């Protein structure tokens, strides 16, 4: 919670907690609401029993895949919140900051995604993208694929658009892109 409070916009926070928890001092503009234990437990869907942080999700601008990429971008079509969170954690660890959520992707601010991201979701820029089936013609597309080149052979300083396929379905056939494996 402390990292999220430092990272995100102070104006959008509401922090809820049960009567049994003590929370550190909050900056001015943040409101603390104490909930009855039964209601708190119902809202604590992940079961952490720690204070809950509720915030307004950031606005996600539409992604323009026709323009040349200026930054490395990660294109996400993952539907499982835990997998999305792990992807966001790795995205941040590799120093990338732009994530395009394709139509097939779940919301990166679901409780399981936030938990799996270890807070990385609060430090990334998100954009709304098309369906994974509508990516033809995208420039500098790099698909993670076991049949591709070794990723260590690719200069990742170029602004690639890195695409992971969907769980189970993978990447649509016929998609023109460079392919690499990790």
N, C-alpha and C positions, 0 to 999 in steps of 0.2 A: 504494500500500500504506500509506503513512504516514497518509493521510486515513482509510482504513478502520480502521486501528489506533486512531486518535483517536476515531472516531465510534462504533464498535460496542463491545459488551461485551467487556472484556479477558479474561474467563474462558473464552471459547469459541474461542480462536485456536490454530491450529497453523500455523507458517510453514515451508514446505519450500523448499529451494533446492539447486541443483547445486553441486558442489565449486568451480566457477569463479566463483561470485558471492560478494560480500561484502555482508552485510546490516547495516543500522544496528542499534544496540543496542536490544534489546527490553526492555520493561517486565517486572517480575518475573512471574509467572503465565503468561507466554507461552513456549512451548517451540519451539526451533529444531531441526529435523532436517535433516541433510545427506543427500542422495540421490545414488546413482551417476548419472552423466550419462545413461545409456541410459534408466533409469527416469524421471528428471526429464523428459527429452524426450518420453517417452510420455504423461506427465501434462500437459504443456504444450500442450494441445489448440489454443490460440489462437496458439501460436508466438511468444510475446513474448520468451522466453529470460530474462525477469526473474524474480525470486523469486516463488513461488506462495504465495498466501494461502488457506488452507483454514479454514473456520469452520462452525459449526453455524448452519443457517438459522433465522431467528427464527420463533417460533410464530405462525401466522396465525389469528386468531379468526374465527368466522363473521360475516358481514355481515348486519345487520338493515336491509333495504331498506324495511321497512314503517314504520319510525320516521322522523320528520323529520330531515333532515340538519342537523348542527350545524356542520359544516365543509364547504368545497368538497371533493368527492370525484371522483376520476377512475376511471371504470369501464373496465377493459382486457379486450378479447377478442382481442388480437393473438397470433398463434401463432408469428411469427418472432422469435427472440431479439434480433436486431439492432433490429427495430422496437420491441420492448418496451423495450430499453435507451434508445433515442432518446426514447420517450414518457416514461420515468422522468426523464431529464435535463431535458426540457421541463417536466414536472410540478414538479420542484424549482425550476427557473428562474422559474416563474410564482408561486412561493411556496406551492404546495399541498403537503400532507404526507400525505394519505390516498388510498391506491390500493386499489381493489377488483378483485381478479383473478377474472374470470369463468371458468367451466369451460373455455372455449376458449383461454384465455391460457396461454402457456408459463410456466415458472418464471422469475422475475426474477433468480434467482441462478445461471443457467447462465453459463458463461464468456463467451459472446458478448454476453449481455444485460448482464453486469457491465461488460464493456469498453465497450459502446456507451453505457451510463449514465454513464460517467466517474465511477463511485463513488457516484452519486446513490442507488442502491438501498440503500446503507447508512444513509441519512438519512430514509427514508420509512417510513410505517406501512402494512402490508399486511393485507388482509382477504380471506377466501375468500367468493366470491359465487356466485350461481346461473349457469345457462347464459344466454347472451344472449337465448335464446328465451323465457326466463321472467322478463322484466322488466316485464310489464304491471302497472300500478297503482303504480309507483315514483313518489314525489313529487319535484318539482323536477328532473326529468330534462331535460338539455340534450344534444341529439344534434348532433355535428358533421356538417354536410350542406351541400353546395354550393347546395342549393335553399332554405336558411334565411335568416334575417336576418343582417346584418353583425354580427359578434361585438362590435364597438366600440359597438353600440347597446344592448348588454345589460349590466346592472349585475352584474358578476361578484363583487361583495362579498356578494351573496346566496349561501347555501350550495347551489349547484347541484351536481348529480351529472352530470358531463360524460362522455358515452359516445362512444367511437370505434367504428366498425363493424369487422368482421373484414376482413382482407385479402381482396379479391375478392368476398366475399359482402355486405359492408356491414352495414347494420342491418336486422333483420327488418321486413317490411312490416306496417303497422298499429300499430306501436308509438306510443303517445301520448306526445309529448314536444315541447318547444320545439326548434326547429332553428336552427342558426347556422353560418355559414361564416367561415373565417379569411381 
